[in-house]
Amino acid sequence: MDPRGFPISLPDFQRVFPNDAACAAYLEKLRWPDGFACPKCGKTGEPYRFPKRTSAVLRCRGCQTNTSLTAGTVMQASHMPLSLWFWGAYLVTTQTPGQSALQFQRQLGIGRYETAFQTLHKLRAGMVRPDRDAIGGHYPVEVDETLVGGRTRGEGRGVHHKATVVGAVEVRPRRDNKDRTAGGNQKQLAGKQCKRAVYAGRLRLRLVSGRGDEVLCAFVTENVTKGSVVRTDGWHGYDDLAKLGYDHDAAVLDGAPEKIEAHLPTIRRVFSNLKTWLSGTHHGVSQQHLQAYLNEYVFRFNRRFYPMTAFHSVLGLVVRAVSPTYEELYSGKWIHPAT
């Protein structure tokens, strides 16, 4: 266990959450940190607990209303035990390459692939924080687009059905380099960057319909703090960023590797790792679900230094999320960009 009480190994996790009752107690604490309060009448105090149940249903001693711990969450109406939900959240947030639905099904012993697929998507719904803040500010932000998807065969040269993904990532100086960069050695942050001098901060990714200026500028204004330094290539879709209040640093790259490495190295590495993850772990995904996978990637990327905090966060977000319906899950209508 780490000092904050998070399990840092499988044996620790099993000791903290040995059964459904322990998971229910954890959920109850998340929903009512100061003690149970009836959602209907507001009465506080110890609720009545059903001895023959796993404590997932609580009854108010005032108005006799039953309250389910999973009501209003992505676990609502699920027949899967709470312990499996917790194991699933642990696997999704702590394993670096993530989990495919097939791996998820096998490791948790879920009978049907469709159940594993739906459970993973519901957990991804819990990774979206509606009140996410903008990135940038004191840190420069690299913005670029990429095409995701495989080549189309049999439809002629140059024809594809790839999806366009736009991304923005902060470029932060490492702590051991702050003194050097503050002392006037700015060449490490401008031009070709030293890998030891900077690292990737917070990330944003979004599936977009194209590369027009309205789409790209809207993405930047919704995700990057006004006044931030925004580095892009010379694509005309970013021409209005200066008018919108950003310190726009554009450079014509012409596909030259040395220019890309000098101007947009961080976001390009993000895109490369994203595509490796999509093809390696998931063997490709459909466009209608792509944003959900982008959300998972962003969520785990932004919390990669704190994997157990990510586990706590996804469960905390889950209990404040609304469970997607069956139709929404398979249509992709429930998906919104994540923090």
Phi and psi restraints in degrees (value plus and minus 20) as a CYANA .aco file:
   2 ASP   PHI    -106.0   -66.0
   2 ASP   PSI     150.7   190.7
   3 PRO   PHI     -78.2   -38.2
   3 PRO   PSI     -43.8    -3.8
   4 ARG   PHI    -109.3   -69.3
   4 ARG   PSI     -18.6    21.4
   5 GLY   PHI      72.0   112.0
   5 GLY   PSI     -13.5    26.5
   6 PHE   PHI    -103.2   -63.2
   6 PHE   PSI     114.7   154.7
   7 PRO   PHI     -88.2   -48.2
   7 PRO   PSI     112.2   152.2
   8 ILE   PHI    -131.4   -91.4
   8 ILE   PSI     -12.8    27.2
   9 SER   PHI    -169.8  -129.8
   9 SER   PSI     144.7   184.7
  10 LEU   PHI     -80.4   -40.4
  10 LEU   PSI     -64.8   -24.8
  11 PRO   PHI     -80.1   -40.1
  11 PRO   PSI     -60.0   -20.0
  12 ASP   PHI     -82.6   -42.6
  12 ASP   PSI     -63.3   -23.3
  13 PHE   PHI     -81.2   -41.2
  13 PHE   PSI     -61.4   -21.4
  14 GLN   PHI     -87.4   -47.4
  14 GLN   PSI     -53.4   -13.4
  15 ARG   PHI     -91.4   -51.4
  15 ARG   PSI     -57.2   -17.2
  16 VAL   PHI     -94.7   -54.7
  16 VAL   PSI     -58.0   -18.0
  17 PHE   PHI    -143.7  -103.7
  17 PHE   PSI      49.7    89.7
  18 PRO   PHI     -94.9   -54.9
  18 PRO   PSI     -41.2    -1.2
  19 ASN   PHI    -176.2  -136.2
  19 ASN   PSI    -199.6  -159.6
  20 ASP   PHI     -85.5   -45.5
  20 ASP   PSI     -52.6   -12.6
  21 ALA   PHI     -84.2   -44.2
  21 ALA   PSI     -60.1   -20.1
  22 ALA   PHI     -86.9   -46.9
  22 ALA   PSI     -58.7   -18.7
  23 CYS   PHI     -86.0   -46.0
  23 CYS   PSI     -60.0   -20.0
  24 ALA   PHI     -84.5   -44.5
  24 ALA   PSI     -59.1   -19.1
  25 ALA   PHI     -83.7   -43.7
  25 ALA   PSI     -57.8   -17.8
  26 TYR   PHI     -86.2   -46.2
  26 TYR   PSI     -63.6   -23.6
  27 LEU   PHI     -83.0   -43.0
  27 LEU   PSI     -60.7   -20.7
  28 GLU   PHI     -81.6   -41.6
  28 GLU   PSI     -60.2   -20.2
  29 LYS   PHI     -87.3   -47.3
  29 LYS   PSI     -55.8   -15.8
  30 LEU   PHI     -86.0   -46.0
  30 LEU   PSI     -61.8   -21.8
  31 ARG   PHI     -96.6   -56.6
  31 ARG   PSI     -55.8   -15.8
  32 TRP   PHI    -151.9  -111.9
  32 TRP   PSI      58.0    98.0
  33 PRO   PHI     -78.9   -38.9
  33 PRO   PSI     -49.2    -9.2
  34 ASP   PHI    -121.0   -81.0
  34 ASP   PSI      -5.5    34.5
  35 GLY   PHI      88.1   128.1
  35 GLY   PSI     136.1   176.1
  36 PHE   PHI     -80.9   -40.9
  36 PHE   PSI     116.7   156.7
  37 ALA   PHI    -154.7  -114.7
  37 ALA   PSI     104.5   144.5
  38 CYS   PHI     -83.2   -43.2
  38 CYS   PSI     106.0   146.0
  39 PRO   PHI     -83.5   -43.5
  39 PRO   PSI     -42.8    -2.8
  40 LYS   PHI    -110.1   -70.1
  40 LYS   PSI     -73.5   -33.5
  41 CYS   PHI    -124.9   -84.9
  41 CYS   PSI     -32.7     7.3
  42 GLY   PHI      63.0   103.0
  42 GLY   PSI     -18.3    21.7
  43 LYS   PHI     -84.8   -44.8
  43 LYS   PSI     115.8   155.8
  44 THR   PHI    -124.6   -84.6
  44 THR   PSI     147.5   187.5
  45 GLY   PHI     100.0   140.0
  45 GLY   PSI     153.6   193.6
  46 GLU   PHI     -85.4   -45.4
  46 GLU   PSI     102.8   142.8
  47 PRO   PHI    -100.7   -60.7
  47 PRO   PSI     148.8   188.8
  48 TYR   PHI     -99.7   -59.7
  48 TYR   PSI     115.6   155.6
  49 ARG   PHI    -134.4   -94.4
  49 ARG   PSI     120.0   160.0
  50 PHE   PHI    -106.2   -66.2
  50 PHE   PSI      94.1   134.1
  51 PRO   PHI     -78.9   -38.9
  51 PRO   PSI     -54.4   -14.4
  52 LYS   PHI    -109.2   -69.2
  52 LYS   PSI     -16.1    23.9
  53 ARG   PHI    -130.0   -90.0
  53 ARG   PSI     157.1   197.1
  54 THR   PHI    -111.7   -71.7
  54 THR   PSI       4.3    44.3
  55 SER   PHI      45.5    85.5
  55 SER   PSI       0.3    40.3
  56 ALA   PHI    -103.0   -63.0
  56 ALA   PSI     -28.6    11.4
  57 VAL   PHI    -144.1  -104.1
  57 VAL   PSI     107.3   147.3
  58 LEU   PHI    -137.9   -97.9
  58 LEU   PSI     123.3   163.3
  59 ARG   PHI    -136.0   -96.0
  59 ARG   PSI     108.1   148.1
  60 CYS   PHI     -87.6   -47.6
  60 CYS   PSI     113.8   153.8
  61 ARG   PHI     -99.4   -59.4
  61 ARG   PSI     -28.1    11.9
  62 GLY   PHI    -111.5   -71.5
  62 GLY   PSI     -82.5   -42.5
  63 CYS   PHI    -119.9   -79.9
  63 CYS   PSI     -20.2    19.8
  64 GLN   PHI      44.9    84.9
  64 GLN   PSI       3.5    43.5
  65 THR   PHI    -104.4   -64.4
  65 THR   PSI     114.1   154.1
  66 ASN   PHI    -105.2   -65.2
  66 ASN   PSI     117.4   157.4
  67 THR   PHI    -146.3  -106.3
  67 THR   PSI     103.2   143.2
  68 SER   PHI    -107.8   -67.8
  68 SER   PSI     117.6   157.6
  69 LEU   PHI     -85.5   -45.5
  69 LEU   PSI     -44.6    -4.6
  70 THR   PHI    -117.2   -77.2
  70 THR   PSI     -21.9    18.1
  71 ALA   PHI     -84.2   -44.2
  71 ALA   PSI     114.9   154.9
  72 GLY   PHI      56.1    96.1
  72 GLY   PSI      -6.8    33.2
  73 THR   PHI    -139.5   -99.5
  73 THR   PSI     155.4   195.4
  74 VAL   PHI     -91.1   -51.1
  74 VAL   PSI     -31.0     9.0
  75 MET   PHI    -112.1   -72.1
  75 MET   PSI     -18.8    21.2
  76 GLN   PHI     -78.8   -38.8
  76 GLN   PSI     115.9   155.9
  77 ALA   PHI      43.7    83.7
  77 ALA   PSI      -6.2    33.8
  78 SER   PHI    -101.2   -61.2
  78 SER   PSI     120.1   160.1
  79 HIS   PHI    -113.1   -73.1
  79 HIS   PSI     -19.9    20.1
  80 MET   PHI    -101.7   -61.7
  80 MET   PSI     117.4   157.4
  81 PRO   PHI     -77.9   -37.9
  81 PRO   PSI     129.4   169.4
  82 LEU   PHI     -79.5   -39.5
  82 LEU   PSI     -56.4   -16.4
  83 SER   PHI     -80.8   -40.8
  83 SER   PSI     -54.6   -14.6
  84 LEU   PHI     -89.8   -49.8
  84 LEU   PSI     -57.1   -17.1
  85 TRP   PHI     -80.8   -40.8
  85 TRP   PSI     -62.5   -22.5
  86 PHE   PHI     -87.9   -47.9
  86 PHE   PSI     -62.1   -22.1
  87 TRP   PHI     -82.3   -42.3
  87 TRP   PSI     -59.8   -19.8
  88 GLY   PHI     -82.0   -42.0
  88 GLY   PSI     -64.3   -24.3
  89 ALA   PHI     -83.0   -43.0
  89 ALA   PSI     -57.8   -17.8
  90 TYR   PHI     -83.8   -43.8
  90 TYR   PSI     -66.1   -26.1
  91 LEU   PHI     -84.6   -44.6
  91 LEU   PSI     -62.7   -22.7
  92 VAL   PHI     -84.9   -44.9
  92 VAL   PSI     -58.4   -18.4
  93 THR   PHI    -113.9   -73.9
  93 THR   PSI     -35.4     4.6
  94 THR   PHI    -128.9   -88.9
  94 THR   PSI     -41.0    -1.0
  95 GLN   PHI    -107.6   -67.6
  95 GLN   PSI     101.6   141.6
  96 THR   PHI     -75.4   -35.4
  96 THR   PSI     -67.3   -27.3
  97 PRO   PHI     -97.8   -57.8
  97 PRO   PSI     -21.3    18.7
  98 GLY   PHI      58.2    98.2
  98 GLY   PSI    -188.2  -148.2
  99 GLN   PHI    -153.1  -113.1
  99 GLN   PSI     109.0   149.0
 100 SER   PHI    -102.1   -62.1
 100 SER   PSI     142.7   182.7
 101 ALA   PHI     -82.1   -42.1
 101 ALA   PSI     -55.6   -15.6
 102 LEU   PHI     -88.1   -48.1
 102 LEU   PSI     -63.2   -23.2
 103 GLN   PHI     -83.0   -43.0
 103 GLN   PSI     -61.6   -21.6
 104 PHE   PHI     -79.4   -39.4
 104 PHE   PSI     -65.3   -25.3
 105 GLN   PHI     -81.2   -41.2
 105 GLN   PSI     -65.5   -25.5
 106 ARG   PHI     -87.4   -47.4
 106 ARG   PSI     -65.4   -25.4
 107 GLN   PHI     -90.5   -50.5
 107 GLN   PSI     -51.4   -11.4
 108 LEU   PHI    -115.9   -75.9
 108 LEU   PSI     -23.0    17.0
 109 GLY   PHI      47.2    87.2
 109 GLY   PSI      13.7    53.7
 110 ILE   PHI     -99.6   -59.6
 110 ILE   PSI     114.6   154.6
 111 GLY   PHI     -88.0   -48.0
 111 GLY   PSI     -61.1   -21.1
 112 ARG   PHI    -133.9   -93.9
 112 ARG   PSI     119.6   159.6
 113 TYR   PHI     -82.1   -42.1
 113 TYR   PSI     -58.8   -18.8
 114 GLU   PHI     -80.9   -40.9
 114 GLU   PSI     -56.2   -16.2
 115 THR   PHI     -85.4   -45.4
 115 THR   PSI     -62.8   -22.8
 116 ALA   PHI     -83.2   -43.2
 116 ALA   PSI     -62.6   -22.6
 117 PHE   PHI     -81.5   -41.5
 117 PHE   PSI     -66.3   -26.3
 118 GLN   PHI     -86.2   -46.2
 118 GLN   PSI     -59.9   -19.9
 119 THR   PHI     -83.3   -43.3
 119 THR   PSI     -64.7   -24.7
 120 LEU   PHI     -81.4   -41.4
 120 LEU   PSI     -63.2   -23.2
 121 HIS   PHI     -85.7   -45.7
 121 HIS   PSI     -56.1   -16.1
 122 LYS   PHI     -88.0   -48.0
 122 LYS   PSI     -57.5   -17.5
 123 LEU   PHI     -85.2   -45.2
 123 LEU   PSI     -56.7   -16.7
 124 ARG   PHI     -84.9   -44.9
 124 ARG   PSI     -52.3   -12.3
 125 ALA   PHI     -83.1   -43.1
 125 ALA   PSI     -52.5   -12.5
 126 GLY   PHI     -94.4   -54.4
 126 GLY   PSI     -29.6    10.4
 127 MET   PHI    -105.2   -65.2
 127 MET   PSI     -25.9    14.1
 128 VAL   PHI    -111.5   -71.5
 128 VAL   PSI     102.2   142.2
 129 ARG   PHI    -126.0   -86.0
 129 ARG   PSI      89.6   129.6
 130 PRO   PHI     -80.4   -40.4
 130 PRO   PSI     -52.3   -12.3
 131 ASP   PHI    -115.6   -75.6
 131 ASP   PSI      11.8    51.8
 132 ARG   PHI     -79.9   -39.9
 132 ARG   PSI     126.6   166.6
 133 ASP   PHI    -115.3   -75.3
 133 ASP   PSI     147.5   187.5
 134 ALA   PHI    -100.4   -60.4
 134 ALA   PSI     135.1   175.1
 135 ILE   PHI    -118.9   -78.9
 135 ILE   PSI     154.2   194.2
 136 GLY   PHI      76.9   116.9
 136 GLY   PSI    -148.6  -108.6
 137 GLY   PHI      57.7    97.7
 137 GLY   PSI    -127.1   -87.1
 138 HIS   PHI     -95.1   -55.1
 138 HIS   PSI     -34.8     5.2
 139 TYR   PHI    -131.2   -91.2
 139 TYR   PSI     119.8   159.8
 140 PRO   PHI     -86.2   -46.2
 140 PRO   PSI     133.3   173.3
 141 VAL   PHI    -144.6  -104.6
 141 VAL   PSI     109.5   149.5
 142 GLU   PHI    -115.4   -75.4
 142 GLU   PSI     111.5   151.5
 143 VAL   PHI    -146.4  -106.4
 143 VAL   PSI     114.0   154.0
 144 ASP   PHI    -180.0  -140.0
 144 ASP   PSI     151.6   191.6
 145 GLU   PHI    -142.1  -102.1
 145 GLU   PSI     140.0   180.0
 146 THR   PHI    -168.2  -128.2
 146 THR   PSI     141.1   181.1
 147 LEU   PHI    -122.4   -82.4
 147 LEU   PSI     112.5   152.5
 148 VAL   PHI    -137.5   -97.5
 148 VAL   PSI     111.4   151.4
 149 GLY   PHI     112.2   152.2
 149 GLY   PSI     142.5   182.5
 150 GLY   PHI    -107.0   -67.0
 150 GLY   PSI     151.9   191.9
 151 ARG   PHI     -90.8   -50.8
 151 ARG   PSI     128.3   168.3
 152 THR   PHI    -113.3   -73.3
 152 THR   PSI     108.9   148.9
 153 ARG   PHI    -122.2   -82.2
 153 ARG   PSI     122.6   162.6
 154 GLY   PHI      61.8   101.8
 154 GLY   PSI     -11.4    28.6
 155 GLU   PHI    -138.7   -98.7
 155 GLU   PSI      -4.7    35.3
 156 GLY   PHI      77.6   117.6
 156 GLY   PSI     135.2   175.2
 157 ARG   PHI     -87.1   -47.1
 157 ARG   PSI     117.4   157.4
 158 GLY   PHI      63.0   103.0
 158 GLY   PSI     -22.0    18.0
 159 VAL   PHI    -111.1   -71.1
 159 VAL   PSI     112.9   152.9
 160 HIS   PHI    -170.6  -130.6
 160 HIS   PSI     144.0   184.0
 161 HIS   PHI    -142.9  -102.9
 161 HIS   PSI      19.4    59.4
 162 LYS   PHI     -93.3   -53.3
 162 LYS   PSI     135.0   175.0
 163 ALA   PHI    -117.1   -77.1
 163 ALA   PSI     124.5   164.5
 164 THR   PHI    -115.2   -75.2
 164 THR   PSI     105.6   145.6
 165 VAL   PHI    -141.2  -101.2
 165 VAL   PSI     109.2   149.2
 166 VAL   PHI    -128.1   -88.1
 166 VAL   PSI     121.0   161.0
 167 GLY   PHI    -155.3  -115.3
 167 GLY   PSI     135.3   175.3
 168 ALA   PHI    -159.5  -119.5
 168 ALA   PSI     112.6   152.6
 169 VAL   PHI    -158.8  -118.8
 169 VAL   PSI     119.3   159.3
 170 GLU   PHI     -93.7   -53.7
 170 GLU   PSI     128.2   168.2
 171 VAL   PHI    -133.6   -93.6
 171 VAL   PSI      87.5   127.5
 172 ARG   PHI    -129.4   -89.4
 172 ARG   PSI     121.6   161.6
 173 PRO   PHI     -97.2   -57.2
 173 PRO   PSI     123.4   163.4
 174 ARG   PHI     -91.5   -51.5
 174 ARG   PSI     134.1   174.1
 175 ARG   PHI     -80.6   -40.6
 175 ARG   PSI     -59.2   -19.2
 176 ASP   PHI     -95.1   -55.1
 176 ASP   PSI     -21.7    18.3
 177 ASN   PHI    -132.9   -92.9
 177 ASN   PSI     -21.9    18.1
 178 LYS   PHI     -82.1   -42.1
 178 LYS   PSI     -62.3   -22.3
 179 ASP   PHI     -85.4   -45.4
 179 ASP   PSI     -60.8   -20.8
 180 ARG   PHI     -87.1   -47.1
 180 ARG   PSI     -63.2   -23.2
 181 THR   PHI     -92.1   -52.1
 181 THR   PSI     -51.7   -11.7
 182 ALA   PHI     -92.5   -52.5
 182 ALA   PSI     -40.6    -0.6
 183 GLY   PHI    -105.7   -65.7
 183 GLY   PSI     -10.0    30.0
 184 GLY   PHI      89.8   129.8
 184 GLY   PSI     -26.6    13.4
 185 ASN   PHI    -106.8   -66.8
 185 ASN   PSI      54.3    94.3
 186 GLN   PHI    -105.5   -65.5
 186 GLN   PSI     -23.4    16.6
 187 LYS   PHI     -87.2   -47.2
 187 LYS   PSI     -40.5    -0.5
 188 GLN   PHI     -95.0   -55.0
 188 GLN   PSI     -42.4    -2.4
 189 LEU   PHI    -122.1   -82.1
 189 LEU   PSI     -39.9     0.1
 190 ALA   PHI    -135.1   -95.1
 190 ALA   PSI     123.3   163.3
 191 GLY   PHI      59.6    99.6
 191 GLY   PSI    -169.7  -129.7
 192 LYS   PHI     -90.4   -50.4
 192 LYS   PSI     101.1   141.1
 193 GLN   PHI    -110.7   -70.7
 193 GLN   PSI     120.2   160.2
 194 CYS   PHI     -99.8   -59.8
 194 CYS   PSI     112.2   152.2
 195 LYS   PHI     -80.4   -40.4
 195 LYS   PSI     -50.7   -10.7
 196 ARG   PHI    -101.7   -61.7
 196 ARG   PSI     -33.1     6.9
 197 ALA   PHI    -106.7   -66.7
 197 ALA   PSI     -53.4   -13.4
 198 VAL   PHI    -154.4  -114.4
 198 VAL   PSI     144.3   184.3
 199 TYR   PHI    -166.5  -126.5
 199 TYR   PSI     145.2   185.2
 200 ALA   PHI     -97.9   -57.9
 200 ALA   PSI     106.9   146.9
 201 GLY   PHI    -110.1   -70.1
 201 GLY   PSI    -155.4  -115.4
 202 ARG   PHI     -91.9   -51.9
 202 ARG   PSI     128.6   168.6
 203 LEU   PHI    -142.8  -102.8
 203 LEU   PSI     127.7   167.7
 204 ARG   PHI    -153.8  -113.8
 204 ARG   PSI     116.1   156.1
 205 LEU   PHI    -154.6  -114.6
 205 LEU   PSI     122.4   162.4
 206 ARG   PHI    -167.5  -127.5
 206 ARG   PSI     116.8   156.8
 207 LEU   PHI     -97.9   -57.9
 207 LEU   PSI     104.6   144.6
 208 VAL   PHI    -144.4  -104.4
 208 VAL   PSI     144.5   184.5
 209 SER   PHI    -103.6   -63.6
 209 SER   PSI     -35.0     5.0
 210 GLY   PHI    -198.8  -158.8
 210 GLY   PSI    -187.6  -147.6
 211 ARG   PHI    -135.5   -95.5
 211 ARG   PSI       5.7    45.7
 212 GLY   PHI     -90.7   -50.7
 212 GLY   PSI     141.4   181.4
 213 ASP   PHI     -84.5   -44.5
 213 ASP   PSI     -54.8   -14.8
 214 GLU   PHI     -83.6   -43.6
 214 GLU   PSI     -62.5   -22.5
 215 VAL   PHI     -88.7   -48.7
 215 VAL   PSI     -68.8   -28.8
 216 LEU   PHI     -89.7   -49.7
 216 LEU   PSI     -62.9   -22.9
 217 CYS   PHI     -87.8   -47.8
 217 CYS   PSI     -54.9   -14.9
 218 ALA   PHI     -83.7   -43.7
 218 ALA   PSI     -60.1   -20.1
 219 PHE   PHI     -80.9   -40.9
 219 PHE   PSI     -64.5   -24.5
 220 VAL   PHI     -85.9   -45.9
 220 VAL   PSI     -67.3   -27.3
 221 THR   PHI     -84.4   -44.4
 221 THR   PSI     -49.5    -9.5
 222 GLU   PHI    -103.0   -63.0
 222 GLU   PSI     -35.3     4.7
 223 ASN   PHI    -144.1  -104.1
 223 ASN   PSI     -35.9     4.1
 224 VAL   PHI    -139.5   -99.5
 224 VAL   PSI     115.8   155.8
 225 THR   PHI     -84.0   -44.0
 225 THR   PSI     115.1   155.1
 226 LYS   PHI     -78.9   -38.9
 226 LYS   PSI     120.8   160.8
 227 GLY   PHI      71.7   111.7
 227 GLY   PSI     -28.1    11.9
 228 SER   PHI     -92.1   -52.1
 228 SER   PSI     133.7   173.7
 229 VAL   PHI     -95.5   -55.5
 229 VAL   PSI     102.2   142.2
 230 VAL   PHI    -138.4   -98.4
 230 VAL   PSI      97.1   137.1
 231 ARG   PHI    -118.3   -78.3
 231 ARG   PSI     108.3   148.3
 232 THR   PHI    -158.0  -118.0
 232 THR   PSI     154.2   194.2
 233 ASP   PHI    -102.9   -62.9
 233 ASP   PSI    -189.6  -149.6
 234 GLY   PHI    -106.1   -66.1
 234 GLY   PSI      -7.6    32.4
 235 TRP   PHI     -81.8   -41.8
 235 TRP   PSI     115.1   155.1
 236 HIS   PHI     -86.5   -46.5
 236 HIS   PSI     -34.8     5.2
 237 GLY   PHI     -84.4   -44.4
 237 GLY   PSI     -33.6     6.4
 238 TYR   PHI    -125.6   -85.6
 238 TYR   PSI     -13.2    26.8
 239 ASP   PHI     -81.6   -41.6
 239 ASP   PSI     -47.7    -7.7
 240 ASP   PHI    -107.9   -67.9
 240 ASP   PSI     -17.9    22.1
 241 LEU   PHI     -83.0   -43.0
 241 LEU   PSI     -57.4   -17.4
 242 ALA   PHI     -83.3   -43.3
 242 ALA   PSI     -59.7   -19.7
 243 LYS   PHI     -86.7   -46.7
 243 LYS   PSI     -46.2    -6.2
 244 LEU   PHI    -105.9   -65.9
 244 LEU   PSI     -17.8    22.2
 245 GLY   PHI      82.5   122.5
 245 GLY   PSI      -2.7    37.3
 246 TYR   PHI    -128.5   -88.5
 246 TYR   PSI     133.0   173.0
 247 ASP   PHI    -106.5   -66.5
 247 ASP   PSI      69.6   109.6
 248 HIS   PHI    -102.8   -62.8
 248 HIS   PSI      99.9   139.9
 249 ASP   PHI    -133.0   -93.0
 249 ASP   PSI      75.1   115.1
 250 ALA   PHI    -125.4   -85.4
 250 ALA   PSI     128.0   168.0
 251 ALA   PHI    -165.8  -125.8
 251 ALA   PSI     115.1   155.1
 252 VAL   PHI     -98.2   -58.2
 252 VAL   PSI      98.7   138.7
 253 LEU   PHI    -119.5   -79.5
 253 LEU   PSI     -49.6    -9.6
 254 ASP   PHI      35.4    75.4
 254 ASP   PSI       4.9    44.9
 255 GLY   PHI      52.0    92.0
 255 GLY   PSI     -10.7    29.3
 256 ALA   PHI     -96.5   -56.5
 256 ALA   PSI     102.9   142.9
 257 PRO   PHI     -76.8   -36.8
 257 PRO   PSI     -59.6   -19.6
 258 GLU   PHI     -88.8   -48.8
 258 GLU   PSI     -54.2   -14.2
 259 LYS   PHI     -91.1   -51.1
 259 LYS   PSI     -59.8   -19.8
 260 ILE   PHI     -83.0   -43.0
 260 ILE   PSI     -64.9   -24.9
 261 GLU   PHI     -84.4   -44.4
 261 GLU   PSI     -49.0    -9.0
 262 ALA   PHI    -100.2   -60.2
 262 ALA   PSI     -52.0   -12.0
 263 HIS   PHI    -129.4   -89.4
 263 HIS   PSI     -61.2   -21.2
 264 LEU   PHI    -150.8  -110.8
 264 LEU   PSI      32.1    72.1
 265 PRO   PHI     -92.4   -52.4
 265 PRO   PSI     -56.0   -16.0
 266 THR   PHI     -91.8   -51.8
 266 THR   PSI     -68.7   -28.7
 267 ILE   PHI     -87.4   -47.4
 267 ILE   PSI     -51.5   -11.5
 268 ARG   PHI     -87.4   -47.4
 268 ARG   PSI     -57.5   -17.5
 269 ARG   PHI     -87.5   -47.5
 269 ARG   PSI     -56.6   -16.6
 270 VAL   PHI     -80.2   -40.2
 270 VAL   PSI     -67.3   -27.3
 271 PHE   PHI     -82.1   -42.1
 271 PHE   PSI     -61.8   -21.8
 272 SER   PHI     -82.0   -42.0
 272 SER   PSI     -65.1   -25.1
 273 ASN   PHI     -87.5   -47.5
 273 ASN   PSI     -55.8   -15.8
 274 LEU   PHI     -80.9   -40.9
 274 LEU   PSI     -67.8   -27.8
 275 LYS   PHI     -86.1   -46.1
 275 LYS   PSI     -57.2   -17.2
 276 THR   PHI     -82.7   -42.7
 276 THR   PSI     -60.8   -20.8
 277 TRP   PHI     -86.9   -46.9
 277 TRP   PSI     -64.1   -24.1
 278 LEU   PHI     -84.5   -44.5
 278 LEU   PSI     -61.4   -21.4
 279 SER   PHI    -102.3   -62.3
 279 SER   PSI     -51.7   -11.7
 280 GLY   PHI    -101.5   -61.5
 280 GLY   PSI     -70.4   -30.4
 281 THR   PHI    -100.8   -60.8
 281 THR   PSI     -62.4   -22.4
 282 HIS   PHI    -127.4   -87.4
 282 HIS   PSI     -26.6    13.4
 283 HIS   PHI      35.4    75.4
 283 HIS   PSI      17.8    57.8
 284 GLY   PHI      70.7   110.7
 284 GLY   PSI     128.7   168.7
 285 VAL   PHI    -155.1  -115.1
 285 VAL   PSI     137.6   177.6
 286 SER   PHI     -99.0   -59.0
 286 SER   PSI     135.8   175.8
 287 GLN   PHI     -83.7   -43.7
 287 GLN   PSI     -52.5   -12.5
 288 GLN   PHI     -87.6   -47.6
 288 GLN   PSI     -41.9    -1.9
 289 HIS   PHI    -130.2   -90.2
 289 HIS   PSI     -19.9    20.1
 290 LEU   PHI     -78.7   -38.7
 290 LEU   PSI     -61.5   -21.5
 291 GLN   PHI     -80.8   -40.8
 291 GLN   PSI     -53.7   -13.7
 292 ALA   PHI     -83.2   -43.2
 292 ALA   PSI     -60.5   -20.5
 293 TYR   PHI     -91.7   -51.7
 293 TYR   PSI     -55.3   -15.3
 294 LEU   PHI     -82.3   -42.3
 294 LEU   PSI     -59.6   -19.6
 295 ASN   PHI     -80.6   -40.6
 295 ASN   PSI     -64.1   -24.1
 296 GLU   PHI     -83.4   -43.4
 296 GLU   PSI     -62.8   -22.8
 297 TYR   PHI     -82.0   -42.0
 297 TYR   PSI     -65.1   -25.1
 298 VAL   PHI     -83.2   -43.2
 298 VAL   PSI     -64.8   -24.8
 299 PHE   PHI     -79.5   -39.5
 299 PHE   PSI     -68.2   -28.2
 300 ARG   PHI     -94.3   -54.3
 300 ARG   PSI     -53.2   -13.2
 301 PHE   PHI     -83.8   -43.8
 301 PHE   PSI     -66.7   -26.7
 302 ASN   PHI     -89.9   -49.9
 302 ASN   PSI     -34.3     5.7
 303 ARG   PHI    -140.8  -100.8
 303 ARG   PSI       4.0    44.0
 304 ARG   PHI     -88.3   -48.3
 304 ARG   PSI     -43.1    -3.1
 305 PHE   PHI    -105.6   -65.6
 305 PHE   PSI     -29.7    10.3
 306 TYR   PHI    -154.7  -114.7
 306 TYR   PSI      49.3    89.3
 307 PRO   PHI     -80.5   -40.5
 307 PRO   PSI     -56.2   -16.2
 308 MET   PHI     -98.2   -58.2
 308 MET   PSI     -48.6    -8.6
 309 THR   PHI     -84.8   -44.8
 309 THR   PSI     -54.9   -14.9
 310 ALA   PHI     -82.8   -42.8
 310 ALA   PSI     -60.0   -20.0
 311 PHE   PHI     -81.4   -41.4
 311 PHE   PSI     -65.8   -25.8
 312 HIS   PHI     -83.3   -43.3
 312 HIS   PSI     -59.7   -19.7
 313 SER   PHI     -85.7   -45.7
 313 SER   PSI     -63.1   -23.1
 314 VAL   PHI     -86.4   -46.4
 314 VAL   PSI     -54.9   -14.9
 315 LEU   PHI     -93.4   -53.4
 315 LEU   PSI     -55.5   -15.5
 316 GLY   PHI     -86.3   -46.3
 316 GLY   PSI     -58.0   -18.0
 317 LEU   PHI     -92.5   -52.5
 317 LEU   PSI     -55.1   -15.1
 318 VAL   PHI     -79.2   -39.2
 318 VAL   PSI     -62.9   -22.9
 319 VAL   PHI     -94.3   -54.3
 319 VAL   PSI     -23.3    16.7
 320 ARG   PHI    -134.7   -94.7
 320 ARG   PSI      -6.7    33.3
 321 ALA   PHI    -127.2   -87.2
 321 ALA   PSI     141.0   181.0
 322 VAL   PHI    -122.2   -82.2
 322 VAL   PSI     112.4   152.4
 323 SER   PHI     -88.0   -48.0
 323 SER   PSI     106.1   146.1
 324 PRO   PHI     -85.4   -45.4
 324 PRO   PSI     126.4   166.4
 325 THR   PHI     -97.1   -57.1
 325 THR   PSI     148.8   188.8
 326 TYR   PHI     -78.8   -38.8
 326 TYR   PSI     -63.4   -23.4
 327 GLU   PHI     -84.6   -44.6
 327 GLU   PSI     -61.7   -21.7
 328 GLU   PHI     -86.0   -46.0
 328 GLU   PSI     -57.3   -17.3
 329 LEU   PHI     -80.8   -40.8
 329 LEU   PSI     -64.5   -24.5
 330 TYR   PHI    -109.4   -69.4
 330 TYR   PSI     -32.8     7.2
 331 SER   PHI    -114.1   -74.1
 331 SER   PSI     -40.0     0.0
 332 GLY   PHI      63.9   103.9
 332 GLY   PSI     -15.4    24.6
 333 LYS   PHI     -89.0   -49.0
 333 LYS   PSI     -39.8     0.2
 334 TRP   PHI    -101.1   -61.1
 334 TRP   PSI     -31.0     9.0
 335 ILE   PHI    -101.1   -61.1
 335 ILE   PSI     111.1   151.1
 336 HIS   PHI    -152.9  -112.9
 336 HIS   PSI     130.7   170.7
 337 PRO   PHI     -79.4   -39.4
 337 PRO   PSI     124.8   164.8
 338 ALA   PHI    -123.5   -83.5
 338 ALA   PSI     149.8   189.8
